[in-house]
Amino acid sequence: MISNALHFAAAHWKDALEITLLTVAIYYSWKFFKGTPGANVLLGLVTLFLGGTLISEFFGLPVIGWIFKTLSAVLILALVVIFQPELRRGLAALGSQRLFFGASQSPEDIDVISEMTFELANKQLGALIAIERSQALDSFAETGVHLDCPFSKELVVTIFFPKTPLHDGGIIVSGGRVVAAGCLFPVSQVVDLDRTLGTRHRAALGLTEQSDAVVIVISEETGIVSICHAGIIEREFDPESFRRRLAELLSLKHEKADTAKLAGEERLARARAGALDGHQKEHRSDHLAF
């Protein structure tokens, strides 16, 4: 029996490899498209083609079967056109991926960032801070002013002080250094996003939709601190929960956090107007001068 099993494995290992590769490709493709505007379109196309093919085969409908086989020949071109934004974002993320190492933040950096964040919040100084992870943010850094200087609380507070040349836009932090300031981030195009969130929050969410960066947002109207990552916004932080959550998102393994006890998490697809309490609402005037 063992010899038969070995013979079968030797004869069909390529089939197993193909199935594995296709399964992985389908899984990661769906994981990438899930939550994007094109996800429903992709699901609709798959349902239409599978349903039409199965019905034509089951009931023996040659004309319908021919139509779907003919349409499938141009499906690849149609997918490129329909999902052009998603494909461009995916290729950009693949091209910016750090293959051998990624930017990391030390526990000391986390403490400085936390202290700086709540100093800005207490002074109600609006801020937008992107922390680079495995995907490089070089293309976004090019939209601002190149700095490449050590990260410090005094530097960041100075940058975001009103009427300073670089206070409009965001800063990019990588490996404990401020790479650039006054950067422009892509604004999220999610249509059902809570209308109480201003342009600064939309820019933070837009960057996290196109990269794996963690973005800190501080409202100049209310001083509320938010963390955006993977198209999600988390809020209602105190200094300790903020530090723990930031350490967790930046993959400091020794800083484990119970996310259920931390910030409230609000997925974009479920965001609704009035979701925030009255004292937490962000005015739409809380924006960047793009």
C-alpha positions as CSV (number, residue, x, y, z in Angstrom):
1,M,0.0,0.0,0.0
2,I,2.9,2.4,0.8
3,S,4.4,1.7,-2.6
4,N,1.0,2.5,-4.3
5,A,0.8,5.7,-2.3
6,L,4.3,6.7,-3.3
7,H,3.6,5.9,-6.9
8,F,0.4,7.9,-6.8
9,A,2.2,10.9,-5.2
10,A,5.0,10.7,-7.8
11,A,2.5,10.6,-10.7
12,H,0.3,13.5,-9.4
13,W,2.6,15.8,-7.4
14,K,2.3,18.4,-10.2
15,D,-1.5,18.3,-9.9
16,A,-1.2,18.9,-6.1
17,L,1.2,21.8,-6.7
18,E,-1.1,23.4,-9.2
19,I,-4.1,23.1,-6.8
20,T,-2.1,24.6,-4.0
21,L,-0.8,27.5,-6.0
22,L,-4.3,28.3,-7.4
23,T,-5.8,28.1,-3.9
24,V,-3.3,30.5,-2.5
25,A,-3.7,32.8,-5.5
26,I,-7.5,32.9,-5.2
27,Y,-7.3,33.3,-1.4
28,Y,-4.9,36.3,-1.5
29,S,-6.7,37.8,-4.5
30,W,-10.0,37.8,-2.6
31,K,-8.3,39.0,0.6
32,F,-6.9,41.9,-1.4
33,F,-10.2,42.8,-3.1
34,K,-12.3,42.3,0.0
35,G,-13.4,45.7,1.4
36,T,-12.6,47.6,-1.8
37,P,-15.2,49.2,-4.1
38,G,-14.5,46.5,-6.6
39,A,-15.2,43.6,-4.3
40,N,-19.0,43.5,-5.0
41,V,-18.3,43.8,-8.8
42,L,-15.9,40.9,-8.6
43,L,-18.4,38.8,-6.6
44,G,-21.2,39.7,-9.0
45,L,-19.1,38.7,-12.1
46,V,-18.0,35.4,-10.5
47,T,-21.6,34.6,-9.5
48,L,-22.9,35.5,-13.0
49,F,-20.4,33.3,-14.9
50,L,-20.6,30.3,-12.5
51,G,-24.4,30.5,-12.4
52,G,-24.7,30.8,-16.2
53,T,-22.3,28.0,-16.9
54,L,-23.9,25.6,-14.4
55,I,-27.4,26.3,-15.7
56,S,-26.4,25.8,-19.3
57,E,-24.6,22.5,-18.5
58,F,-27.4,21.2,-16.3
59,F,-30.3,22.0,-18.6
60,G,-28.3,21.4,-21.9
61,L,-28.7,25.0,-23.2
62,P,-26.1,25.3,-26.0
63,V,-26.8,28.9,-26.9
64,I,-26.4,30.2,-23.4
65,G,-23.3,28.0,-22.9
66,W,-21.8,29.4,-26.1
67,I,-22.5,33.0,-25.0
68,F,-20.7,32.5,-21.7
69,K,-17.7,30.8,-23.3
70,T,-17.4,33.7,-25.8
71,L,-17.7,36.3,-23.0
72,S,-15.1,34.5,-20.9
73,A,-12.5,35.1,-23.7
74,V,-12.8,38.9,-23.1
75,L,-13.2,38.6,-19.3
76,I,-9.5,39.2,-18.6
77,L,-9.5,42.5,-20.5
78,A,-12.7,43.5,-18.8
79,L,-11.2,42.7,-15.4
80,V,-8.2,44.9,-16.2
81,V,-10.5,47.8,-17.1
82,I,-12.9,47.4,-14.2
83,F,-10.3,46.8,-11.5
84,Q,-7.7,49.2,-12.7
85,P,-7.5,51.1,-9.4
86,E,-7.1,47.9,-7.4
87,L,-4.6,46.4,-9.7
88,R,-2.5,49.6,-9.8
89,R,-2.6,49.7,-6.0
90,G,-1.6,46.1,-5.7
91,L,1.3,46.4,-8.1
92,A,2.5,49.6,-6.4
93,A,2.4,47.8,-3.0
94,L,4.3,44.8,-4.5
95,G,7.0,47.1,-6.0
96,S,7.4,49.0,-2.7
97,Q,7.6,45.8,-0.6
98,R,10.9,45.5,1.4
99,L,12.0,42.0,0.6
100,F,14.7,41.5,3.2
101,F,13.9,43.9,6.0
102,G,11.3,46.5,7.0
103,A,11.3,49.6,9.0
104,S,11.0,49.0,12.7
105,Q,10.4,51.1,15.7
106,S,12.1,50.5,19.0
107,P,10.2,50.5,22.4
108,E,11.8,53.9,23.1
109,D,10.4,55.3,19.8
110,I,6.9,54.0,20.8
111,D,7.2,55.9,24.1
112,V,8.3,59.1,22.4
113,I,5.6,58.9,19.8
114,S,3.0,58.3,22.5
115,E,4.2,61.2,24.6
116,M,4.4,63.5,21.6
117,T,0.9,62.5,20.4
118,F,-0.9,63.4,23.6
119,E,1.1,66.6,23.9
120,L,-0.2,67.6,20.5
121,A,-3.7,66.5,21.6
122,N,-3.6,68.5,24.8
123,K,-2.6,71.6,22.8
124,Q,-5.2,70.7,20.2
125,L,-2.7,70.9,17.4
126,G,-3.9,68.9,14.4
127,A,-1.5,66.3,13.1
128,L,-1.1,63.5,10.6
129,I,1.7,61.1,11.2
130,A,2.4,58.1,9.0
131,I,4.6,55.3,10.4
132,E,6.2,53.1,7.7
133,R,6.2,49.4,8.1
134,S,7.1,46.8,5.4
135,Q,5.9,48.8,2.4
136,A,8.1,51.8,1.5
137,L,6.3,55.2,1.4
138,D,8.9,56.8,-0.9
139,S,6.3,57.9,-3.5
140,F,4.3,59.7,-0.8
141,A,7.4,61.2,0.7
142,E,8.3,62.8,-2.6
143,T,5.1,65.0,-2.4
144,G,6.6,66.8,0.7
145,V,9.8,68.3,1.9
146,H,12.7,65.8,2.5
147,L,14.1,66.0,6.0
148,D,15.7,62.7,7.0
149,C,16.4,63.7,10.6
150,P,16.0,61.9,14.0
151,F,12.5,61.7,15.3
152,S,11.9,63.9,18.4
153,K,8.9,65.3,20.2
154,E,10.1,68.9,19.8
155,L,10.6,68.5,16.1
156,V,7.1,67.1,15.5
157,V,5.4,69.7,17.7
158,T,7.2,72.4,15.8
159,I,6.2,71.0,12.4
160,F,2.5,71.0,13.3
161,F,2.4,74.3,15.1
162,P,-0.1,76.5,13.2
163,K,1.1,78.8,10.4
164,T,4.5,77.0,10.2
165,P,5.5,76.2,6.6
166,L,5.1,72.4,7.0
167,H,2.1,72.2,9.3
168,D,-0.3,71.4,6.4
169,G,0.1,67.8,5.2
170,G,1.5,64.8,7.0
171,I,4.9,63.5,8.1
172,I,6.4,60.1,7.4
173,V,8.3,58.3,10.1
174,S,10.6,55.4,9.2
175,G,13.0,53.6,11.5
176,G,13.0,56.3,14.2
177,R,13.6,59.1,11.6
178,V,11.3,61.7,10.1
179,V,11.7,61.1,6.4
180,A,9.6,64.0,5.1
181,A,7.0,66.6,6.2
182,G,4.2,68.4,4.4
183,C,3.4,65.2,2.5
184,L,0.1,64.8,0.6
185,F,-1.7,61.5,1.2
186,P,-4.5,60.0,-1.1
187,V,-8.0,60.8,0.2
188,S,-10.2,57.8,0.8
189,Q,-13.0,57.5,-1.7
190,V,-15.3,55.4,0.4
191,V,-18.7,56.9,-0.2
192,D,-20.4,55.7,3.1
193,L,-17.7,57.1,5.4
194,D,-19.0,58.9,8.4
195,R,-19.6,62.5,7.4
196,T,-18.3,63.7,10.8
197,L,-14.8,62.8,9.7
198,G,-12.8,65.5,8.0
199,T,-10.3,65.5,5.2
200,R,-7.4,64.8,7.6
201,H,-9.0,61.5,8.6
202,R,-9.9,60.7,5.0
203,A,-6.3,61.2,4.0
204,A,-5.1,58.9,6.8
205,L,-7.5,56.2,5.8
206,G,-6.6,56.7,2.1
207,L,-2.9,56.0,2.8
208,T,-3.8,52.9,4.8
209,E,-5.9,51.6,1.9
210,Q,-2.8,51.8,-0.4
211,S,-0.1,50.7,2.0
212,D,0.4,48.9,5.3
213,A,1.4,52.1,7.1
214,V,0.0,53.0,10.6
215,V,-1.3,56.6,10.6
216,I,-1.9,58.7,13.7
217,V,-4.5,61.5,13.4
218,I,-5.0,64.2,15.9
219,S,-8.0,66.6,15.5
220,E,-7.2,70.3,16.0
221,E,-10.9,70.8,16.8
222,T,-11.3,68.4,19.7
223,G,-7.9,66.9,20.3
224,I,-9.2,63.4,19.8
225,V,-6.5,60.8,18.9
226,S,-7.2,58.2,16.2
227,I,-5.1,55.3,14.7
228,C,-5.8,54.2,11.1
229,H,-4.5,51.0,9.6
230,A,-5.7,48.7,6.8
231,G,-8.6,51.0,6.0
232,I,-9.8,50.9,9.6
233,I,-10.0,53.8,12.1
234,E,-9.7,53.2,15.9
235,R,-10.5,55.8,18.5
236,E,-11.2,56.6,22.2
237,F,-7.6,56.2,23.4
238,D,-6.0,57.2,26.6
239,P,-2.2,57.4,26.7
240,E,-1.6,53.9,28.0
241,S,-4.0,52.1,25.6
242,F,-2.6,54.2,22.8
243,R,1.0,53.1,23.5
244,R,0.0,49.5,23.8
245,R,-2.1,49.5,20.6
246,L,0.6,51.2,18.7
247,A,3.2,48.8,19.9
248,E,1.0,45.9,18.8
249,L,0.4,47.3,15.3
250,L,4.1,47.9,14.9
251,S,4.7,44.2,15.8
252,L,6.6,44.6,19.0
253,K,6.0,41.0,20.2
254,H,6.7,41.7,23.8
255,E,3.9,44.4,23.9
256,K,0.8,42.2,23.7
257,A,-2.5,44.1,24.0
258,D,-6.1,43.0,24.5
259,T,-7.7,44.7,21.6
260,A,-11.2,44.2,23.0
261,K,-10.2,46.5,25.9
262,L,-8.6,49.2,23.7
263,A,-10.0,51.6,21.2
264,G,-13.4,51.2,19.5
265,E,-12.9,49.9,16.0
266,E,-15.0,51.2,13.1
267,R,-14.9,49.6,9.7
268,L,-15.4,51.9,6.8
269,A,-18.0,49.8,5.2
270,R,-20.2,50.1,8.3
271,A,-19.5,53.7,9.1
272,R,-22.6,55.8,9.5
273,A,-23.3,59.4,10.2
274,G,-23.8,60.1,13.9
275,A,-21.8,57.1,15.0
276,L,-19.7,59.3,17.3
277,D,-21.0,60.8,20.5
278,G,-21.7,64.5,20.5
279,H,-18.5,65.5,22.3
280,Q,-16.4,63.3,20.0
281,K,-17.7,64.6,16.6
282,E,-15.2,66.0,14.2
283,H,-16.1,69.1,12.3
284,R,-15.7,69.0,8.6
285,S,-13.5,72.1,8.9
286,D,-10.8,69.8,10.4
287,H,-9.0,69.5,7.2
288,L,-5.7,69.9,5.3
289,A,-4.9,72.5,2.8
290,F,-4.5,70.2,-0.2
